[in-house]
Amino acid sequence: MNLILRPCQADDVRFMCDNAHGALLHPPGYGKTVSAVSAYLGLRSRGRVRSLLVVAPTSTVLSSWPDEIRKWDQFRHLSVAVLHGRNKEILSSHRSDIYLINAEGLLWLKQLPPGVDMVVIDESTKFRNMASKRTRLLADLTKDIERRFIMSGSLLDEGLEVLQGQIALMDGGITFGTSKTYFEQKYFHKKGPYKLVPLPGAWEDAMALIKSRVRHVTLDEAGINLPPLTERIVGVSMPQRAWQIHEDLKRNLVAYTDNGTVASANKEAAFNSMRQITGGAMYTRGELSELTGDVLTIHEDKLDTLQRIVDGALAKGKHVAVPYCYDHERRRIGMRFHHLRIGTIHGGDKDRAYTIRKWNRGELDLLLLNYQAASHGLNLQEVPTDICMFTPTWSAEDDFQVIRRFWRSGQKSPVEVFRLIVGDSADVVVLGVVKHKFKSSTEAIRSLTCGS
């Protein structure tokens, strides 16, 4: 297929060719991959770079980047080495035009592949923690490379505190330094032992420092017209017995159930159990329950609400995606809808590519997605879809990104998002935190919009 860049993508290419460091922060579905590969080709044709290293989430490395390169006639001559699987060490030692590697692969990649003199970090939020091993490895590996770029559709969704690590990978610490302590002291004050609150004017000051090295346009400005996206909260009731357990854990960290006593080690563990209770079940032995399968089923009210939404959507000829947080939710939802064609995407799935193909061909009624496993690198926009958030996630980034797997360029039907929320419960607290994070990040990113 012949590639014709949109005007905004052509501007991206000029931006990347004219600057040694930079960030593409356009929304998911914009076409950042095409911009990056086109910029690489432009630089290579001028003799300014030889090979490109792309660091990205696993699903992006295995599908999005290779598929995009194969799709366009202008890219098909490029040799691409996917540094994943059995032959990764061999591939990393042979010359290729583009090398693709996931974050976990950095643990075995001892030195850069031959000829690499340009780096693109796709979904840079995966490296937001300055102190993490993967971030330190990547910083050390790329410190001598002149051309470094980051890409993200959700750079600041988790707050201002995640900015430093990502920008430091781009510019080596020129803007915000590499000292986490210095960054926090300059832009935040502490509220309690762990919580950081941005100082007055901190967002504005930080955005002003990076604006000249960032490109961001909205989908409308890019000429991408999407069908309507609507969101609504669906209230869910909860039986008195479930409320009793929820409130006992909240007040006392201990609750008495028909199956015995449930005790939480601290307030955080208790709140985690409260979140599960709103969905109808909970682990009774904390994290150990993931291995032992110790799950207490409490009620079916949220499942009943989900069923009404699914039945209504299927009757309209739509498919339904259900993001979830806990593994027992996936199992319980699967059992409730065993009569439907169901696919799952979670951390341990081995048939993800097959599931995605079946979904996009319209061969699945229901798709169950773990928020973290499905938040990046998946294109699921080929069928009419409604999204039903079973349990709210703490992560504003995962919330935003999961929706954008379906509502993106190529989606032809309106998308409706249903959030199943038990009033006055842990659901409300989590959703409030996510909405606050998203409001702050949206305002900050808007100030970076090209032409603003």
BADREN-322528 format. One record per residue: x negated, y, z of N, C-alpha, C in turn; residue in one letter. Coordinates in steps of 0.1 Angstrom, whole numbers, plus 5000, padded with zeros to 4 digits. Example, Ala and Ser with C-alpha at 12.3 -4.5 7.8 and 13.67 -1.06 7.14 Angstrom:
2
486849435078487749555078486849675078A
487249785071486349895071487150005079S
% end
This chain:
452
499249885000500050005000499150125000M
499550224992498750344991499050435003N
498050495009498150575020498150725016L
499150795021499250945019499351005033I
498351065038498351125051499351235052L
500051235063500951355066500051475069R
500551595067499651715070499051715084P
499751665094499251665108498151565109C
498251455101497151355102495951405094Q
496151475083494951545077494251635086A
495051715094494451805104493651725114D
494151605118493451515127492051475122D
492051445109490851395102489751515102V
490251635099489351745099488851775113R
489651765123489351785137488251685141F
488351555138487451455142486151475134M
486151515122484951535114484151655119C
484851755124484251885128483751885142D
484151785150483851785164483251655168N
482251665177481551545182482351465192A
483151545200484051485210485451545208H
486451465211487851515210488851405215G
490051455216491151365220492351385211A
492951275206494251275199495351225209L
496251315213497151285223498651285218L
498751245205500051245199500951135205H
502251145204503151045210502950905203P
503350805210503350665204504150665191P
503650595181504350585168503950695159G
503050785162502650895154501750845142Y
500950755145499950715135498550755138G
498150745151496850785155495750695149K
496050565148495150475142494750515128T
495650545120495350585106494450715106V
494750805115493950925116492550895119S
492350805129490950765133490150695122A
490850595116490150525105489750615093V
490750705090490450805079489350895083S
489250935095488151025100486850945099A
486850825103485650745102485150735087Y
486050705078485650695064485150825059L
485750935063485251075059483851095064G
483551065076482251085082481250985076L
481650865073480750765067480350805053R
481350865045481050905032480051015031S
479951095042478951205043477651155049R
477551025052476350975058476151015073G
477251055080477051105093477350985104R
477950885100478150765108477950635100V
477650525107477550395101478750305105R
478750275118479750175122480550235134S
481850195135482750245145483050135155L
482950165168483450075179484750125184L
485750035185487050075190487249995203V
487550055214487849985226489350015229V
490049905231491549915232492149805240A
493449805244494049695251494049575242P
494149455247494049335240495049325228T
496249355231497249345220496949435209S
496449555212496049645202494849595193T
493949535200492749485193493149365184V
494049285189494349155181495349185170L
496149285171497249305161497249445155S
497449545164497749685158496649735149S
495349735153494349785145494049695133W
493949565134493749485122494849495112P
496149495117497249505108497349645101D
496949745108496949875102495849895091E
494749835093493649835084494049755071I
494649635073495049555062496149615054R
496949695060498149755054497849845043K
496749925044496550035035495450005025W
495650035012494750005002493350075004D
493350195010492150275012491250215023Q
491850125031491050065042490649915040F
491149855029491049715028489549665025R
488749755021487349715018486549715031H
487049765042486349775054486149635060L
484949605065484749475073485049505088S
485849415093486349435107485949315115V
485349335126484949225136485749245149A
486549145151487349145164486549065174V
486049135184485149075194485949015205L
486548905202487448835211487548695207H
487448605217487548455213486148395212G
486148275206484948195207483748255200R
483948325189482848375180482448515183N
482848565195482648715197481148745198K
480348665204478948695205478248695191E
478648605183478048595170478548715162I
479748755162480248865155479648995159L
479349005172478849135177477349155173S
476749045168475349065164475149085149S
476249075142476249095127476849225124H
476349285113476749425109478149425103R
479049505109480449525103480649675103S
481749715096482049855096482749895109D
483749815113484449845125484449725134I
484149755147484149645158485349685167Y
486149575170487249595179487049515192L
487149575204486949495216487949545227I
488349455235489249495246488349535258N
489049595268488349645280487649525287A
488249415288487649295295486349255288E
486349275275485149225267483849305270G
484049425277482849505280482049435291L
482649335298481849265308480749175302L
480949125290479949045283479149115273W
479649225268478949305258477749375264L
476549325263475449375269474849495262K
475049505249474549615241475449645229Q
475349765224476249795213475949715200L
476949675193476749605180475849695171P
475249635161474349705152475049815144P
474349935144474850045136475950125142G
476450095154477550175160477050315165V
477650415159477250555163478550635164D
479750575165480950645167481850555176M
482550605186483350525195484750595195V
485750515195487150555197487750465208V
488150535219488850465230490350485229I
490950375225492450385222493150345235D
494150415239494850405252493850425263E
493350545264492250575273492650575288S
493950565290494450565304493950435311T
493650335303493050215309491750235316K
491150355313489850385319489950505328F
491150525334491350655342490650645355R
490250535360489650525373488050535371N
487550645376486050665374485250565381M
485750505392484950415400485050265395A
485950235386486250095382485050045374S
484849915374483649855367483749875352K
484949865347485149875332484750015328R
485150115336484850255332483350285332T
482750235343481350255344480550185333R
480950065330480349985319480450065306L
481650115303481850185290481050315290L
481050385301480250505301478750485299A
478250375305476850345303476550305289D
477450225283477250165270477250275259L
478050375261478350475251477650615253T
476850625264476350755268475450815258K
474750735249473850795239474550815225D
475850775224476550795212477050935211I
476751005200477151145198478651155196E
479251075188480751095184481551005193R
482351065202483250985211484551055211R
485650975209486951025209487850935217F
488850995223489850915231491250935224I
492150835226493450845220494450795231M
495550865233496550825242497850895239S
498950825241500250885241500850925254G
500050895265500550915278499350945288S
498551045283497251075290497451115305L
498551185308498651235322499951185329L
500551085324501751035330501650995345D
500450955349500150915363499651035371E
499651155366499251265373497851325369G
497551445374496351515371495051435375L
495251355386494051285391493451185381E
494251145371493651045362492951105350V
492851245350492351315338490751305337L
490151315349488651325349487951205342Q
488351085346487650965340487850955325G
488950995320489150985305488351085298Q
488451215303487651315296486151295297I
485751245309484251215310483751115300A
484651015297484250915286484050985273L
484851085271484851165258483651255257M
483351325268482251435267481151415277D
481051295283479951265292479951345305G
481051405308481151475321480951625319G
480851675307480651825305481751905311I
482951865310484051945314484351935329T
484551815334484951795348483851725356F
482651705351481651635358481951485359G
481151415367481351275369481551245384T
481551345392481751325406483251325409S
483751215414485151215417485451305429K
484551315439484751395450484751545446T
483851585438483851725433485151765426Y
485651675417486851695410488051705419F
488151615429489251625438489251745447E
488051795451487951915460488352035452Q
488052035439488252155431489752175427K
490452055425491852065419492952015429Y
492551965441493551905449493351935464F
494451925471494351915486494951785490H
494451735501494851605506496051615515K
497051525513498251525521498251385528K
497751375540497551245546496251185541G
495951065545494651005542494450965527P
495550945519495450895506496050985495Y
497051065498497851135488497051265484K
496951285471496351405465497451495459L
497451615463498451715457497751825450V
498051845437497351955429497552085436P
496452165436496452295441497252385432L
497752505437498452595428497552635416P
498052625404497352655392496352555387G
496252435394495352335390495652275376A
496952245374497252195361496952295350W
497252415351496952525341495452535339E
494752545349493252555348492652435340D
493052315344492452195338492852195323A
494152225320494552215306493852325297M
493552435303492852545296491452495292A
490852415301489452375298489352275287L
490452195285490352085274491052125262I
491852235261492752255250491952265237K
490752315236490052335224489652205218S
489552095226489051965221490151865221R
491451905221492551815221493551855209V
494051745203495151765194496351695199R
497451775199498751715203499851785195H
500651705188501851755181503051665185V
504251725185505451645187505851565175T
506651465176507151395165507851485155L
508651575160509351665151508351745143D
507251795149506251875142505551795132E
505451665135504751575125505651525114A
506951565115507851525104508351385105G
508351335118508851195120510251215127I
511251165120512551185124513051045130N
513351045143513750925149515250935152L
515950815153517350815157517450865172P
518650895176518850945190518450845200P
517850895211517550815223518350875235L
519150795241519950835253519550745265T
519550805276519350735289520450755298E
520850655305521850675316521550585328R
521950625339521750545351523050465353I
522950345355524150255358524050215373V
525050255380525050225394525350075397G
524650015406524849875410525149865425V
526149795428526549765442525649665447S
525649645461524849545467525649495479M
525749365481526549315492526049355506P
526849345516526449395529525249315535Q
525249185532524149105538522849155532R
522849185519521549235512521149375518A
522149455521521849585527521249575541W
521749475548521249445562519749415561Q
519449325552517949285551517149405546I
517649485537516949605531516749705543H
517749725551517549835561516749775573E
516849655576516049595587514549605583D
514249575571512849585567512349735567L
513249825563512949965563512650015577K
513449975587513250025601512249945609R
512249815607511549725617510449645611N
510349645597509349555590509649405591L
510849375597511249245599512749235596V
513149115590514549095587514848945590A
516048925594516548785596517448745586Y
517148635579517948585568518548445571T
519348395563519848265565518848155564D
517648195558516548095556515448115566N
515648205576514648235586514248385586G
513148405593512648545594511748585583T
511848705578510948765568510248885575V
508948875575508148985582507249045572A
507049175573506149245564504949295572S
503749295566502549335574502449485576A
503049565567503049705569504149765561N
504249905561505349965554505349945539K
504149945533504049925519504549785515E
504249685522504749545519506249545521A
506749605532508149615534508849675522A
508349795518508949865507508949775494F
507849705492507849615480508949505481N
509149455493510249365495511649425492S
511749555497513049625495513349645480M
512249675472512449685458513049555452R
512549445456512949315451514449285455Q
514749325467516149295472517149355463I
516949475458517949545450518149465437T
517149385433517349295421518049165424G
518049135437518849015441517948895447G
516648915447515848805453514548865458A
513748795466512548845471511548735474M
510248765473509248665477509248665493Y
509148545499509248535513507848525519T
506748505511505448495516504448595509R
505048705506504148815500503648765487G
502348805484501648765471501548615470E
501448545481501348395480502448335473L
503648395474504848345468504648325453S
503848405446503548395432503048255429E
502348195439501748065437502647955442L
503247975454504047875460505447865455T
505947975449507347985444508348005455G
507948055467508848085478509648205476D
510848195470511648305467513048285473V
513548385479514848385486515848455477L
516848385472517948455464518948515474T
519348635471520148715481521548745475I
521548795462522748835456522648835441H
523748845434523748835419524248965413E
524449075421525149195416524449265405D
523149275405522349335394522449255382K
522349115384522449025372523849045366L
524849055374526249075368526349205360D
525749305365525749435358524949425345T
523849355345523049335333523849255323L
524549155328525349075318526449155311Q
527049245318528049325311527449415301R
526249465303525549555293525049465282I
524549345284524049265274525249215265V
526349175271527549135263528049245254D
528049365260528549485252527649515240G
526249505243525349535232525349425221A
525449305225525549195215526749205206L
527849245213529149265205529049375195A
528149465197527949575187526849545177K
526349425178525249385168523849425172G
523649465185522349505189521649395196K
520349415198519549325206519149395219H
518749325229518549385242517149355248V
516449455251515149435258515249465273A
514749375281514849395296513449395302V
512949515305511749525313511949485327P
510949415333511149365347509749385354Y
509849375367508649395375508049265381C
508949175385508549055393508848925385Y
507948835387508048715379509348635382D
509848645395511048575398512248635391H
512148765387513248835380513348775366E
512148755360512148685346512848555347R
512448475357513048335358514548345360R
515048435369516448445372517248495360R
516648595353517348645341517448545330I
516348465328516348365319517348255321G
517548225334518548125338519948175335M
520248305338521548365336521948365321R
520948385313521248395298520648285290F
520648165296520048045290520748015277H
521948055275522748025263522348115251H
521548215253521148315243519748275238L
519348335227517948325221517048425228R
516148375237515348455246513948445242I
513248565242511748565241511248635254G
509948605257509348675269507948725265T
507648835271506248895269505748925284I
504748855288504248875302502748845302H
502148865313500648855314500048725309G
500748615311500248485308500748415295G
501448495287502048435275500948405265D
501048295258500148265247500748275233K
502048295232502748305220503248435217D
502448545221503048675220503248715205R
502248695197502448735183503648665176A
503848535180505048465175506348525180Y
506348555193507548625199507848755192T
506748835190506948965183507548945169I
507048855162507548835148509048785149R
509348695158510748655159511648775163K
511248855172512048975176512249065164W
511249095157511349195146512049135134N
512249005133513048935123514548925127R
514848965140516148955145516548825149G
515548735153515848595157515948575172E
515948685179516048685194517148775198L
518048735207519048825213518448905224D
517648845232517148905245515648895245L
514949005249513549005251513149055265L
512548965273512148995286510749045287L
510449165292509049215291508649255305L
507449205309506749265320506249405317N
506549505325506149645322504649655318Y
503749605326502349615324501949545311Q
502449425309501949345297502449405284A
503549475285504149525272504049675270A
503249745278503349885277502449945266S
501549865260500749925249500549825238H
500449885226500049805214501049715208G
502349725212503349645206504249725197L
504549675185505549735176506749655176N
507849695182509049615184510249695178L
510049775168511049875164511949825152Q
511849705148512449665135513949625137E
514449605149515849575150516549675159V
517849685157518649775166518549725180P
518249815190517849775203518449865214T
518949805224519249875237518249825247D
517849905257516849875267517549875280I
517349775288517949775302516949755312C
516549855319515549845330516049785342M
515649655344516149585355515749635369F
514449665370513949715383513049835379T
513149955385512250065381510850035385P
509850075377508450065380507850185386T
506850175394506150295399505450375388W
505050305378504250365368505050445357S
504850575358505450665347504950625334A
503650595333503050555320503750435314E
503850325322504450205317505950225314D
506650305322508050335319508150395305D
507350505303507350575290506950495278F
505850415280505350335269506250225265Q
506850155275507750045272508950095263V
509450205266510550265258510050285244I
508850335243508250375230507850255221R
507850135227507650015219508849995209R
509950045213511250025205511650155198F
511550265205511950395199510750455193W
510450425181509250475174509550475159R
508650525151508750535137509050395131S
510150385124510650255118511950205125G
512250265136513550235143514650305135Q
515650235131516750305123518050325130K
518150265142519450275150519250355163S
520250415168520150485181519750385192P
518950425201518450345212519050395225V
519650315233520250355246519450285257E
519050355267518250305278519150305290V
519350185296520150175308519250145320F
519350225330518550205343519450155354R
519250025358520049965368519550015382L
520350095389519950155401520950135412I
520450075423521250065436521150195443V
522250265445522250395452521750395466G
520950495470520450505484519450395488D
518850325477517950215480516550255475S
515650155476514350165471514250205457A
515250165449515350195435515350345433D
516050425441516150565439514850635442V
514150585452512850645456511850625445V
511750505439510850475428511150565416V
512450565412512850635400512550785402L
512750835414512450975417510951015415G
510050925420508650945418508250945403V
508850855396508450845382508950965374V
510151015377510651135370509851255374K
509351265386508551375390507251375382H
506551255382505351245374505551285360K
506651235354506851255340507051405337F
507751475346508051615344506751695344K
505851665354504651735354503751715342S
503651585338502851555326503351615313S
504651615312505351665300505051815299T
505151895310504852035309503352065306E
502451975312501051995309500751965294A
501251855289500951825275501551925266I
502751975269503352075260502452205259R
501652235270500752345269499552325259S
499352195256498252155247498752145232L
500052155230500552135216499852235207T
499552175195498852255185499752375181C
499152495182499852615178500552685190G
500552625202501152685213500252785219S
% end
